[in-house]
Structures are given as C-alpha cells and as structure tokens.
Amino acid sequence: MTAALLYGLVVLSAIAHSIWNALVKSAGDRVLTMVAIRAAGLVLGLAVLPFVDWPAAESWKWLGLTACVQFAYYALLVRSYGLGDMSVVYPLARGLAPVLLAIVAFLSIGEALSLMQMLAVALISLGIMALSLGAGASRQAVGFALATGVSVAGYSFFAGMGVRSAGTVLGFQACLEVVTGFGMVGYGLIVRRGDIGAYARRHGAIGLLAGALSVAGFLAFLLAARSLPLGPVVALRETSVIFGAVIGTVVLKESFGIRRIAASVLVAGGIALLAVPH
C-alpha cells in the first residue's frame, strides 16, 4: 500500500473510533458495553486466528504490554465518560496522546521532532488547557481524561513496536483481540454476571457494532504503524477529536460554545501539523 492510502485508512480509523466512543458514552451501562466491544473482538480474533500467521516470538512482549495498558485504558475511559462530557473528555484524552507519543518515540527510537512538529505540540497543549476549563470538565473529569490520554499513548507505542516485530498484522491483532477479549469477558462474568442477559437483550447489538468498529479501526492503525512513523500515524488518528466533538454536540446534545470551538481548532491544527510528513 502507498503511504497516501495508509494515511487514508487512518482517517477512516479516526471516524470509526469517534463513533464507537460515542456509543460507549451514550450507553446506559458503559462497563458492559465495553465488555460487549471486547467480546466482539474476541469472536473475530478466534475466527481469524486459524487462517493467519502466528506473530514472531519477539513481538510477544509487546503484545503483552499492549494488552495490559489497554485494560487500564478501558477502565479509565469508562470512568472518564461517567464524569465529563464527551466533547471535553474525548479531545483531552486523544489530543494528549500524540504529544506524549512524539516524546516517547524521540527518547526511545530516535524519531526527532522538527520545528513544525514542536509547533504542533504547542498548539495541542494550548487546546488541551482550554478544553480543561468550563462546564462538563470538572477537575476529576480532566484528571481521568488526561490519564486516559497517557494510556492511549502507551498502548499505541507498544502496539506499533509489536506489529513491526510480529511479521504479520492480522496475526498480531488476532492474538491481541483474543487476549483482551478473554480478559474483559472474564471480568464481566465475575463482577456483572447477573446483568449480562438483560444487557444483551436490550443493548447487545449496539455493543457488537461498537466492537466491530473498534476492531476495524485498530486494524487500520496497525497497518499504517507497521511501515510509517508512529508520531504522524497516531496524530492523524487523533483527528477523531473533531468527529467526537461534533457527535458530542449534535447527537449527545452537549454544549459547545466559542471556547470549545477555539480549543478544538487548536487541537486539530496541532494534530494536522504532526500528521504532515517531514
């Protein structure tokens, strides 16, 4: 695939990501919705696993680290949406991730920042500070959203390193879906066994739809991360903040004043600069 096609897939991944996050935010039971999302991933992973190559042994440590951080991400995301508006929580969490990843990539694998990329970091930081103020953004909500952003940067980096050493994108993701799927389904059976049946009857289809979008979006990210620089790939994926802010306002009826518009423009501008190849 050409770089342009891979970047296009990442944009589609961003759209899918914002939609399934909106489904989680609007769900009556966010915990079981997250369990349903990972159950869909588990089913898809098990269905694909017999037909794909097994990831190379050197990628297993990255797969394990990715799964561990993703479990933290699921918990933080659910908690964040319980505390704040999607149009605040989502841009904070996703806007912070490319900044952190750019720093981690520089320190660990030598991906240096250009002047334009440093400007992007400044724009995103200003946007984050603006989004952390006002209605729908309590101090607790901001704290959990920022922690979610740290987890996003963590699993994105580990997954990017893993897929580069795995030798197979589908094999790596299938194994990851199985590991995280078993973990989340097991958690649901332990702590919410009595509620699963009623949830499945009322909201199961929505959870499975969100799961399919999650799997497809992450596959697009892994395809791009295998051959393109991690910083721009993750930055472009985080254009989902724009779609998320629109969904939060139009669908979830959250307020979206001048301050949030300006903040979103700053974040989007910074992300766009990070996404430009240098």
SULWOUR-V674721 format. One record per backbone hydrogen bond with DSSP energy under -1.0 kcal/mol. CO is the residue of the C=O (numbers start at 1). NH is the residue of the N-H. Records with the same first field share a line. If there is no record, write none. Layout:
BEGIN
CO = NH, NH
END
This chain:
BEGIN
2 = 6
3 = 7
4 = 8
5 = 9
6 = 10
7 = 11
8 = 12
9 = 13
10 = 14
11 = 15
12 = 16
13 = 17
14 = 18
15 = 19
16 = 20
17 = 21
18 = 22
19 = 23
20 = 24
21 = 25
22 = 26
29 = 33
30 = 34
31 = 35
32 = 36
33 = 37
34 = 38
35 = 39
36 = 40
37 = 41
38 = 42
39 = 43
40 = 44
41 = 45
42 = 46
43 = 47
44 = 48
45 = 49
48 = 51
49 = 52
56 = 59
57 = 60
59 = 63
60 = 64
61 = 65
62 = 66
63 = 67
64 = 68
65 = 69
66 = 70
67 = 71
68 = 72
69 = 73
70 = 74
71 = 75
72 = 76
73 = 77
74 = 78
75 = 79
76 = 80
77 = 81
78 = 82
80 = 83, 84
85 = 88, 89
86 = 90
88 = 92
89 = 93
90 = 94
91 = 95
92 = 96
96 = 100
97 = 101
98 = 102
99 = 103
100 = 104
101 = 105
102 = 106
103 = 107
104 = 108
105 = 109, 111
110 = 112
114 = 118
115 = 119
116 = 120
117 = 121
118 = 122
119 = 123
120 = 124
121 = 125
122 = 126
123 = 127
124 = 128
125 = 129
126 = 130
127 = 131
128 = 132
130 = 133
134 = 137
136 = 85
138 = 142
139 = 143
140 = 144
141 = 145
142 = 146
143 = 147
144 = 148
145 = 149
146 = 150
147 = 151
148 = 152
149 = 153
150 = 154
151 = 155
152 = 156
153 = 157
154 = 158
155 = 159
156 = 160
157 = 161
158 = 162
159 = 163
160 = 164
161 = 165
162 = 166
166 = 56
168 = 172
169 = 173
170 = 174
171 = 175
172 = 176
173 = 177
174 = 178
175 = 179
176 = 180
177 = 181
178 = 182
179 = 183
180 = 184
181 = 185
182 = 186
183 = 187
184 = 188
185 = 189
186 = 190
187 = 191
188 = 192
192 = 195
195 = 199
196 = 200
197 = 201
198 = 202
199 = 203
200 = 204
203 = 207
204 = 208
205 = 209
206 = 210
207 = 211
208 = 212
209 = 213
210 = 214
211 = 215
212 = 216
213 = 217
214 = 218
215 = 219
216 = 220
217 = 221
218 = 222
219 = 223
220 = 224
221 = 225
222 = 226
224 = 227, 228
229 = 233
230 = 234
231 = 235
232 = 236
233 = 237
234 = 238
236 = 239
237 = 240
238 = 241
239 = 242
240 = 244
241 = 245
242 = 246
243 = 247
244 = 248
245 = 249
246 = 250
247 = 251, 252
248 = 254
257 = 261
258 = 262
259 = 263
260 = 264
261 = 265
262 = 266
263 = 267
264 = 268
265 = 269
266 = 270
267 = 271
268 = 272
269 = 273
270 = 274
271 = 275
END
